[in-house]
Amino acid sequence: MFTIGEIDSIVEKGLRTLDWKQEPGELYEPIEYLISIGGKRLRPRMAVLCHSLFNDKIDNSILYPALALEIFHGFTLIHDDIMDGASLRRSQPTVHKKWNNNIAILSGDVMCIKSYQLLTHAPEAKLREVMNIFTDTAAKVCEGQQFDMNYESLPVITTEEYLRMIGLKTAVLIACSAKIGAVTGGATPATADAIYNYAYKLGLAFQIKDDLLDSFGETEVFGKAIGGDIMSNKKTWLLVESLRRATGEDMKALQDLLAASNPEPEVKIAAMRALYEKLGVKEAADRAICILHNEAEKALDSASLRDDQRSQLSDFAKSLLNREK
């Protein structure tokens, strides 16, 4: 097995080998820019980690499919930022702000196509399985984004609806990354499925942590403008839970904040954060993350893993959830 630091190095070096200096420059420069401004590289790291649990050999047949997951994720970020009207990504201007919407859409499309090209490097014996896992997941990610947009027009959604949405939009790609790595590493089908379930639960917890940091993090650390979800009335875990809990004056205050037209950002963000804290939603989010983390660990009970393999996965999970960005 490789250490987390070694896996990070493998992924970063792999990304640097991809050649985006092609023509027309307007099409490929945004892709190179998005990759260069960094990120957690969660998905390729997860894929390489899960592969290395079972197999220490990592060549391009393993690395390129792992990188495909990061490139596909970048495609979704470019398009999500356009739909959300986001101005910052990792503390830098989003692609559609730095260039324009048309260029951003087309560059995102190329990233999606490139991800499939990279996936074709998977070991021949596992190629069909890897492609099936990824293609099924790619469709689910789009379904999740559509649910997210549908929910924008609904006054209230349930926690179950929220979890279904982030399960499709976020968790399935993280779980897909883990399973692809396990499959290429040679895990048994039952173990690969258990690792998928582990990563899916971890993905839910990861997204709730993101929701929490979007409202209570620090811009310089988190890499995005804090309070963006609040300003757009986005149905985050915090807002969904607040709508469930609020009554009387608290509900009126919440509805007034959601209905306000052209509010001062600092005023609305501060008021919503104060309401979240009053309703106990901030602490509840931390508890929900902890519960999902425990469920992720429990999912590994059905996997045939040694103690050192399980410890590696547990350490990785903690690094994702005990973060400030």
GUKOLLO-528184 format. One record per residue: residue in three letters; x, y, z of N, C-alpha, C in turn. Coordinates in steps of 0.2 Angstrom, whole numbers, padded with zeros to 4 digits, always signed. Example, Ala and Ser with C-alpha at 12.3 -4.5 7.8 and 13.67 -1.06 7.14 Angstrom:
% residues 2
ala+0066-0028+0039+0062-0022+0039+0066-0016+0039/ser+0064-0011+0035+0068-0005+0036+0064+0000+0039/
END
This chain:
% residues 325
met+0004-0006+0000+0000+0000+0000+0004+0006+0000/phe+0002+0012-0003+0005+0018-0003+0002+0022+0003/thr+0007+0027+0005+0004+0032+0010+0000+0037+0007/ile-0004+0041+0011-0008+0046+0008-0004+0051+0004/gly+0002+0053+0007+0006+0058+0004+0009+0055-0003/glu+0011+0049-0003+0013+0046-0010+0007+0046-0015/ile+0001+0044-0013-0004+0044-0017-0006+0051-0020/asp-0005+0056-0016-0006+0063-0018-0001+0065-0023/ser+0005+0063-0022+0011+0064-0027+0010+0061-0033/ile+0007+0055-0033+0006+0051-0039+0000+0055-0044/val-0005+0057-0040-0010+0060-0044-0008+0067-0047/glu-0005+0071-0043-0002+0077-0045+0002+0077-0051/lys+0007+0072-0051+0012+0071-0056+0008+0069-0062/gly+0003+0064-0061-0001+0062-0067-0005+0068-0070/leu-0008+0072-0066-0011+0078-0069-0007+0082-0073/arg+0000+0083-0071+0004+0087-0075+0007+0084-0081/thr+0006+0077-0082+0007+0074-0089+0002+0075-0094/leu-0004+0077-0092-0009+0078-0097-0008+0085-0101/asp-0008+0084-0108-0006+0090-0112-0013+0094-0114/trp-0013+0100-0112-0019+0104-0113-0017+0110-0118/lys-0010+0110-0120-0008+0115-0124-0009+0114-0132/gln-0016+0114-0133-0018+0112-0140-0022+0118-0143/glu-0024+0118-0149-0027+0123-0153-0034+0120-0154/pro-0039+0125-0154-0039+0132-0152-0037+0133-0145/gly-0033+0138-0143-0031+0140-0136-0037+0141-0132/glu-0042+0145-0135-0048+0147-0131-0052+0141-0128/leu-0051+0135-0132-0055+0129-0129-0051+0126-0124/tyr-0044+0125-0124-0040+0121-0120-0038+0125-0114/glu-0036+0132-0115-0034+0136-0109-0038+0136-0103/pro-0045+0136-0104-0049+0136-0098-0048+0129-0094/ile-0047+0124-0098-0046+0117-0094-0040+0117-0090/glu-0034+0119-0094-0028+0120-0090-0028+0124-0084/tyr-0032+0130-0085-0033+0135-0079-0036+0131-0073/leu-0042+0128-0075-0046+0125-0069-0041+0120-0066/ile-0038+0116-0069-0034+0111-0066-0028+0114-0062/ser-0025+0119-0065-0019+0122-0062-0021+0126-0055/ile-0027+0128-0054-0029+0131-0048-0030+0127-0042/gly-0029+0120-0043-0029+0115-0038-0036+0112-0036/gly-0036+0110-0030-0042+0106-0028-0040+0100-0023/lys-0045+0097-0021-0044+0092-0016-0042+0085-0020/arg-0043+0085-0026-0041+0079-0030-0044+0072-0027/leu-0050+0073-0023-0053+0068-0019-0054+0062-0024/arg-0057+0062-0029-0059+0057-0033-0053+0052-0036/pro-0048+0055-0039-0043+0051-0041-0039+0049-0035/arg-0038+0052-0030-0035+0050-0024-0038+0044-0021/met-0045+0044-0021-0049+0039-0019-0048+0032-0023/ala-0048+0033-0030-0047+0028-0034-0040+0024-0033/val-0035+0029-0033-0028+0026-0032-0028+0022-0025/leu-0030+0026-0020-0030+0023-0014-0033+0016-0014/cys-0039+0015-0016-0043+0009-0016-0040+0004-0020/his-0037+0006-0026-0033+0001-0030-0027-0002-0026/ser-0023+0003-0022-0017+0001-0019-0018-0003-0013/leu-0025-0004-0011-0026-0008-0005-0025-0015-0007/phe-0026-0017-0014-0025-0024-0016-0019-0025-0021/asn-0017-0019-0023-0011-0020-0029-0007-0014-0029/asp+0000-0015-0028+0005-0010-0027+0007-0008-0034/lys+0005-0011-0040+0007-0009-0046+0002-0004-0049/ile+0005+0002-0050+0001+0008-0053+0005+0010-0059/asp+0002+0009-0065+0005+0012-0071-0001+0016-0074/asn+0000+0017-0081-0005+0022-0084-0012+0018-0085/ser-0012+0012-0085-0019+0008-0085-0023+0009-0079/ile-0019+0011-0073-0023+0013-0067-0023+0020-0066/leu-0018+0024-0067-0018+0031-0066-0022+0035-0071/tyr-0023+0033-0077-0027+0037-0082-0034+0037-0080/pro-0037+0031-0079-0044+0031-0076-0045+0035-0070/ala-0040+0035-0066-0041+0039-0060-0041+0046-0061/leu-0037+0048-0066-0037+0055-0068-0043+0057-0072/ala-0046+0052-0075-0053+0053-0079-0058+0056-0074/leu-0058+0053-0068-0063+0055-0063-0062+0062-0061/glu-0056+0065-0061-0055+0072-0059-0057+0076-0065/ile-0055+0074-0071-0057+0078-0077-0065+0078-0078/phe-0068+0073-0076-0075+0073-0077-0078+0077-0071/his-0075+0077-0065-0077+0081-0060-0076+0089-0062/gly-0071+0090-0065-0070+0097-0067-0075+0099-0072/phe-0077+0095-0077-0082+0096-0081-0089+0098-0078/thr-0090+0095-0072-0096+0096-0069-0096+0103-0065/leu-0090+0104-0063-0089+0111-0059-0090+0117-0064/ile-0087+0116-0070-0088+0122-0075-0095+0123-0076/his-0099+0118-0077-0106+0119-0079-0110+0121-0073/asp-0108+0118-0067-0112+0120-0061-0111+0127-0059/asp-0105+0130-0060-0103+0137-0059-0107+0141-0064/ile-0108+0139-0070-0112+0143-0074-0120+0143-0072/met-0122+0138-0070-0129+0137-0068-0130+0141-0061/asp-0125+0141-0057-0126+0144-0050-0124+0152-0051/gly-0121+0154-0056-0119+0161-0057-0113+0162-0052/ala-0109+0157-0050-0104+0158-0046-0098+0162-0049/ser-0095+0166-0045-0089+0170-0047-0082+0168-0045/leu-0082+0163-0040-0076+0161-0037-0076+0153-0037/arg-0070+0150-0038-0069+0143-0038-0062+0143-0035/arg-0061+0140-0029-0054+0139-0026-0051+0146-0026/ser-0054+0151-0024-0052+0158-0023-0050+0161-0029/gln-0051+0158-0035-0050+0161-0041-0056+0162-0046/pro-0056+0167-0050-0062+0168-0055-0064+0161-0058/thr-0071+0160-0058-0073+0154-0062-0072+0155-0069/val-0072+0149-0073-0070+0149-0080-0075+0154-0084/his-0081+0153-0082-0086+0157-0086-0085+0165-0085/lys-0083+0167-0079-0081+0174-0077-0075+0176-0080/lys-0070+0172-0081-0063+0173-0083-0064+0174-0091/trp-0068+0169-0094-0069+0169-0101-0076+0171-0103/asn-0080+0167-0104-0087+0168-0105-0091+0162-0105/asn-0098+0162-0105-0102+0156-0104-0101+0151-0110/asn-0101+0154-0116-0100+0149-0122-0093+0145-0122/ile-0088+0149-0120-0082+0145-0120-0082+0140-0114/ala-0084+0142-0108-0085+0138-0103-0089+0132-0104/ile-0094+0132-0107-0098+0126-0109-0094+0122-0114/leu-0091+0124-0119-0088+0120-0124-0081+0117-0120/ser-0078+0121-0116-0072+0118-0113-0074+0112-0108/gly-0080+0113-0105-0083+0108-0100-0084+0102-0104/asp-0087+0103-0110-0089+0097-0115-0083+0093-0117/val-0077+0096-0118-0071+0093-0120-0068+0089-0114/met-0069+0092-0108-0067+0088-0102-0071+0082-0101/cys-0077+0082-0102-0081+0076-0102-0079+0071-0107/ile-0078+0073-0113-0076+0068-0118-0069+0065-0117/lys-0064+0070-0114-0057+0068-0112-0058+0062-0107/ser-0062+0063-0102-0063+0058-0097-0064+0051-0099/tyr-0068+0051-0104-0070+0044-0107-0063+0041-0111/gln-0060+0046-0114-0054+0044-0118-0049+0041-0113/leu-0048+0044-0107-0043+0042-0102-0046+0035-0099/leu-0052+0034-0098-0055+0028-0095-0053+0022-0100/thr-0052+0023-0106-0051+0017-0111-0044+0014-0109/his-0040+0017-0105-0033+0015-0104-0034+0009-0098/ala-0040+0008-0095-0041+0004-0090-0038-0003-0092/pro-0036-0008-0087-0034-0014-0089-0039-0018-0093/glu-0037-0021-0099-0042-0024-0104-0047-0028-0100/ala-0045-0032-0095-0049-0037-0092-0055-0034-0088/lys-0053-0028-0086-0058-0024-0082-0061-0018-0085/leu-0060-0017-0092-0062-0011-0095-0070-0011-0096/arg-0073-0016-0098-0080-0016-0098-0084-0014-0092/glu-0081-0017-0086-0084-0016-0080-0083-0009-0077/val-0077-0006-0079-0075+0001-0077-0079+0006-0081/met-0080+0005-0087-0084+0009-0091-0091+0009-0089/asn-0094+0003-0087-0101+0003-0085-0102+0006-0079/ile-0097+0005-0074-0098+0009-0067-0098+0016-0069/phe-0093+0019-0073-0093+0026-0074-0099+0029-0078/thr-0101+0025-0083-0106+0028-0087-0113+0029-0083/asp-0114+0024-0079-0120+0024-0075-0119+0030-0070/thr-0113+0031-0067-0112+0036-0062-0113+0043-0066/ala-0110+0044-0072-0111+0050-0075-0118+0052-0076/ala-0122+0048-0078-0129+0049-0079-0132+0051-0072/lys-0131+0048-0067-0133+0049-0060-0131+0056-0058/val-0125+0058-0059-0123+0065-0058-0127+0070-0061/cys-0129+0069-0067-0133+0074-0071-0140+0074-0068/glu-0143+0068-0066-0149+0068-0062-0149+0072-0056/gly-0144+0071-0052-0143+0075-0046-0143+0082-0047/gln-0140+0085-0052-0139+0092-0054-0146+0094-0056/gln-0150+0090-0059-0157+0092-0061-0162+0093-0055/phe-0161+0088-0050-0165+0088-0044-0163+0095-0040/asp-0156+0096-0040-0154+0102-0037-0158+0108-0040/met-0158+0109-0046-0161+0115-0050-0169+0114-0049/asn-0172+0108-0049-0179+0108-0047-0181+0111-0040/tyr-0176+0109-0036-0178+0111-0029-0177+0119-0028/glu-0174+0122-0032-0173+0129-0032-0180+0133-0031/ser-0185+0130-0035-0192+0133-0036-0197+0130-0030/leu-0194+0126-0026-0199+0123-0021-0198+0127-0014/pro-0203+0128-0011-0202+0132-0005-0199+0128+0001/val-0200+0121+0001-0198+0117+0006-0196+0110+0003/ile-0191+0107+0005-0190+0100+0003-0188+0096+0009/thr-0189+0089+0009-0187+0085+0015-0180+0084+0015/thr-0178+0081+0021-0171+0079+0022-0170+0073+0017/glu-0175+0069+0017-0174+0063+0012-0173+0065+0005/glu-0176+0070+0003-0176+0073-0004-0169+0076-0005/tyr-0166+0080+0000-0160+0083+0000-0154+0077-0001/leu-0155+0072+0003-0150+0067+0003-0150+0063-0003/arg-0156+0062-0006-0156+0059-0013-0152+0063-0018/met-0153+0070-0017-0150+0074-0022-0143+0074-0022/ile-0140+0075-0015-0133+0075-0015-0130+0068-0016/gly-0134+0063-0014-0132+0056-0016-0130+0055-0023/leu-0134+0058-0028-0133+0058-0035-0128+0063-0037/lys-0129+0069-0035-0124+0074-0037-0117+0074-0035/thr-0116+0071-0029-0109+0071-0026-0107+0064-0024/ala-0111+0061-0020-0109+0054-0017-0107+0049-0022/val-0111+0048-0027-0110+0043-0032-0104+0043-0036/leu-0101+0049-0037-0095+0050-0041-0089+0048-0036/ile-0090+0049-0030-0085+0047-0025-0085+0040-0024/ala-0091+0037-0024-0091+0030-0023-0089+0026-0029/cys-0091+0029-0035-0088+0026-0041-0081+0026-0041/ser-0077+0031-0039-0070+0032-0039-0067+0026-0035/ala-0070+0025-0029-0068+0020-0024-0069+0013-0027/lys-0075+0012-0030-0076+0005-0033-0071+0004-0039/ile-0070+0009-0044-0066+0008-0049-0059+0006-0047/gly-0057+0009-0042-0050+0008-0039-0050+0000-0036/ala-0055-0001-0033-0055-0008-0030-0056-0013-0035/val-0059-0012-0040-0060-0017-0046-0054-0018-0050/thr-0050-0012-0051-0044-0013-0055-0038-0016-0050/gly-0039-0015-0044-0034-0018-0039-0035-0026-0038/gly-0041-0028-0040-0042-0035-0040-0047-0037-0034/ala-0050-0033-0031-0055-0034-0025-0060-0039-0027/thr-0063-0043-0023-0069-0047-0025-0075-0043-0026/pro-0080-0045-0029-0086-0041-0030-0089-0039-0024/ala-0089-0043-0019-0092-0041-0013-0088-0036-0009/thr-0082-0036-0009-0078-0031-0006-0078-0025-0010/ala-0078-0025-0017-0079-0019-0021-0085-0015-0019/asp-0091-0019-0018-0097-0016-0017-0097-0013-0010/ala-0094-0017-0005-0094-0014+0002-0090-0007+0002/ile-0084-0007-0002-0080-0001-0003-0085+0005-0006/tyr-0089+0003-0011-0093+0008-0014-0098+0011-0009/asn-0101+0006-0005-0106+0009+0000-0102+0013+0005/tyr-0096+0011+0007-0092+0015+0012-0091+0022+0009/ala-0089+0023+0003-0087+0029+0000-0094+0033-0002/tyr-0099+0030-0003-0106+0033-0004-0108+0037+0002/lys-0107+0034+0008-0109+0037+0014-0104+0042+0016/leu-0098+0041+0014-0093+0046+0015-0094+0052+0011/gly-0097+0051+0005-0098+0057+0000-0104+0061+0003/leu-0109+0058+0006-0114+0062+0009-0112+0066+0015/ala-0107+0063+0019-0104+0067+0024-0100+0073+0022/phe-0096+0071+0016-0092+0076+0013-0096+0082+0011/gln-0102+0081+0008-0106+0086+0005-0109+0091+0011/ile-0111+0087+0016-0114+0091+0022-0108+0096+0025/lys-0102+0093+0025-0097+0097+0028-0096+0103+0023/asp-0096+0102+0016-0096+0107+0012-0101+0113+0013/asp-0107+0110+0014-0113+0115+0016-0111+0119+0022/leu-0108+0116+0027-0107+0119+0033-0101+0124+0032/leu-0096+0122+0028-0090+0127+0027-0093+0133+0023/asp-0097+0132+0018-0100+0137+0014-0103+0143+0018/ser-0106+0141+0024-0109+0146+0028-0104+0148+0034/phe-0100+0144+0036-0096+0145+0042-0089+0145+0041/gly-0086+0144+0035-0079+0144+0034-0076+0150+0033/glu-0070+0150+0031-0066+0157+0030-0064+0157+0022/thr-0066+0162+0019-0065+0162+0011-0058+0161+0009/glu-0053+0163+0013-0046+0162+0011-0044+0155+0012/val-0047+0151+0016-0046+0144+0017-0050+0140+0013/phe-0057+0141+0013-0061+0137+0010-0061+0137+0002/gly-0059+0143-0001-0058+0144-0008-0063+0146-0012/lys-0069+0148-0008-0075+0151-0012-0078+0156-0007/ala-0082+0161-0010-0085+0166-0006-0089+0163-0001/ile-0088+0164+0005-0093+0162+0011-0100+0165+0010/gly-0105+0161+0011-0111+0163+0011-0115+0163+0004/gly-0111+0160-0001-0114+0160-0008-0121+0156-0008/asp-0121+0151-0004-0127+0147-0004-0133+0151+0000/ile-0131+0154+0005-0136+0158+0008-0139+0164+0004/met-0135+0167+0000-0137+0172-0005-0141+0170-0010/ser-0140+0163-0012-0144+0161-0018-0150+0156-0015/asn-0151+0156-0008-0156+0152-0005-0156+0145-0007/lys-0150+0143-0008-0149+0136-0010-0151+0131-0005/lys-0154+0126-0007-0157+0121-0002-0151+0116+0000/thr-0147+0119+0005-0142+0115+0008-0145+0111+0014/trp-0141+0107+0017-0143+0103+0023-0145+0108+0028/leu-0141+0114+0029-0143+0119+0034-0149+0122+0033/leu-0151+0124+0027-0157+0127+0026-0163+0122+0026/val-0162+0116+0024-0167+0111+0024-0169+0109+0031/glu-0164+0109+0035-0165+0107+0043-0168+0113+0046/ser-0166+0119+0044-0169+0125+0048-0176+0126+0046/leu-0178+0124+0040-0185+0125+0038-0190+0119+0042/arg-0186+0114+0043-0190+0109+0047-0191+0111+0054/arg-0186+0114+0057-0186+0116+0064-0189+0122+0066/ala-0189+0127+0062-0191+0134+0064-0199+0134+0065/thr-0201+0138+0070-0208+0139+0071-0209+0146+0073/gly-0215+0149+0073-0216+0156+0076-0212+0161+0073/glu-0209+0165+0077-0205+0171+0075-0199+0169+0071/asp-0196+0163+0073-0190+0160+0069-0192+0159+0062/met-0198+0156+0061-0200+0154+0054-0201+0160+0050/lys-0204+0165+0054-0205+0172+0050-0199+0175+0048/ala-0194+0175+0053-0188+0178+0051-0184+0174+0045/leu-0185+0168+0045-0182+0164+0040-0185+0165+0033/gln-0192+0165+0033-0195+0167+0027-0194+0174+0025/asp-0193+0178+0029-0192+0185+0027-0185+0186+0024/leu-0180+0182+0027-0173+0182+0024-0173+0179+0017/leu-0177+0173+0016-0178+0170+0010-0181+0174+0004/ala-0186+0178+0007-0190+0182+0002-0187+0189+0000/ala-0182+0191+0004-0179+0198+0003-0176+0198-0004/ser-0178+0204-0007-0175+0205-0014-0170+0210-0013/asn-0164+0209-0017-0158+0213-0017-0156+0214-0010/pro-0155+0210-0005-0152+0211+0001-0145+0213+0001/glu-0143+0216+0006-0136+0217+0007-0132+0211+0009/pro-0127+0208+0005-0125+0202+0007-0122+0201+0014/glu-0119+0206+0017-0116+0205+0023-0122+0204+0028/val-0127+0208+0027-0133+0208+0032-0136+0201+0032/lys-0138+0199+0026-0142+0193+0025-0138+0187+0028/ile-0131+0187+0026-0127+0181+0028-0126+0181+0036/ala-0125+0187+0039-0125+0187+0046-0131+0185+0049/ala-0137+0187+0047-0143+0186+0050-0145+0178+0049/met-0143+0175+0043-0145+0168+0042-0140+0164+0046/arg-0134+0166+0047-0129+0162+0051-0132+0162+0059/ala-0134+0168+0061-0136+0169+0068-0142+0164+0069/leu-0147+0164+0064-0153+0160+0064-0151+0152+0064/tyr-0146+0150+0060-0144+0143+0060-0141+0141+0067/glu-0137+0146+0070-0135+0144+0077-0140+0144+0082/lys-0145+0149+0081-0151+0149+0086-0155+0142+0086/leu-0156+0140+0080-0160+0134+0079-0156+0127+0080/gly-0149+0128+0082-0145+0122+0083-0143+0118+0077/val-0144+0122+0071-0142+0118+0065-0135+0117+0064/lys-0131+0122+0066-0124+0121+0065-0121+0115+0068/glu-0123+0114+0075-0121+0108+0079-0124+0102+0076/ala-0131+0102+0073-0134+0096+0071-0130+0094+0064/ala-0128+0099+0060-0124+0097+0054-0118+0093+0056/asp-0114+0095+0061-0108+0091+0064-0110+0084+0066/arg-0116+0083+0069-0119+0077+0072-0120+0072+0066/ala-0124+0075+0061-0125+0072+0055-0119+0069+0051/ile-0114+0073+0051-0108+0071+0048-0105+0065+0052/cys-0105+0066+0058-0102+0060+0062-0106+0054+0061/ile-0113+0054+0061-0117+0048+0060-0115+0045+0053/leu-0115+0049+0048-0113+0046+0041-0106+0043+0041/his-0102+0046+0045-0095+0044+0045-0095+0037+0048/asn-0099+0036+0054-0099+0030+0057-0103+0024+0053/glu-0108+0027+0049-0111+0022+0044-0106+0020+0039/ala-0102+0024+0036-0097+0023+0031-0092+0017+0034/glu-0090+0018+0040-0086+0013+0043-0089+0007+0044/lys-0095+0007+0046-0099+0000+0047-0100-0003+0040/ala-0100+0000+0035-0101-0003+0028-0095-0007+0026/leu-0089-0006+0029-0084-0010+0028-0084-0016+0032/asp-0088-0017+0036-0089-0024+0040-0090-0030+0035/ser-0093-0028+0030-0094-0034+0025-0089-0035+0020/ala-0084-0031+0021-0078-0032+0016-0073-0036+0019/ser-0069-0040+0015-0064-0044+0017-0057-0040+0017/leu-0056-0036+0022-0051-0032+0023-0046-0033+0029/arg-0040-0033+0028-0035-0033+0034-0036-0027+0038/asp-0033-0027+0044-0033-0021+0048-0030-0015+0045/asp-0024-0016+0042-0020-0011+0039-0024-0008+0033/gln-0028-0012+0029-0032-0009+0024-0037-0005+0026/arg-0041-0007+0031-0046-0004+0034-0044+0003+0038/ser-0038+0002+0041-0035+0008+0044-0034+0014+0039/gln-0031+0012+0033-0030+0016+0028-0036+0020+0025/leu-0041+0016+0025-0048+0020+0023-0050+0024+0028/ser-0050+0022+0034-0052+0026+0040-0048+0033+0040/asp-0042+0032+0040-0037+0038+0040-0039+0043+0034/phe-0041+0040+0028-0043+0045+0023-0049+0048+0024/ala-0054+0045+0027-0060+0048+0028-0060+0053+0033/lys-0056+0052+0039-0055+0058+0043-0051+0064+0040/ser-0047+0063+0036-0044+0069+0032-0049+0073+0028/leu-0054+0069+0026-0059+0073+0022-0064+0077+0026/leu-0065+0074+0032-0071+0077+0036-0068+0081+0042/asn-0062+0081+0044-0059+0085+0048-0055+0091+0045/arg-0058+0094+0040-0055+0099+0036-0059+0106+0037/glu-0055+0111+0034-0058+0118+0034-0058+0121+0027/lys-0057+0116+0022-0058+0119+0015-0060+0113+0011/
END
